[in-house]
Amino acid sequence: MSQLNIDFATRVRDARAVGEVAGDLAADRAEKTDPFFRTRALEFIVGYIRQQGEATGESATQAAVLAGISPPDQRAFGPVYARALKEGLIRVVGYVPRAKGHGSMGGKLYRAGRAG
């Protein structure tokens, strides 16, 4: 079946599933060299967003890398953001152009959540 015959919602769902798997694999790889990667990254990201008031995912991730939380593949941060969102530690308050995406839309702007 051609991609043109698959509805948009199915393509988005499938793309998200692939992204989740890639993020989990990257986080697992990061924990081979830093067993506490997920914990350290979560604490840093939530703290950074709380301190800044608002922050993009790209800026929070870059700050984590500069602070020494630097996995081999930055997709490892995906599950960290997913957990923070699920636990209400952060929340999405807007969307911004992505610096790493050459200005394409899709970047998220976060604030600390009710649990953060």
Buried (B, 14 or more C-beta within 10 A) or exposed (E): EEEEEEEEEEEEEEEEEEEEEBBBBBBEBBBEEBEEBBEBBBBBBBBBBBEBEEBBBBBBBBBBBEEEBBBEBBBBBBBBBBBBBEEEBBBEEEEBEBEEEEEEEEBBBBBBBEEB
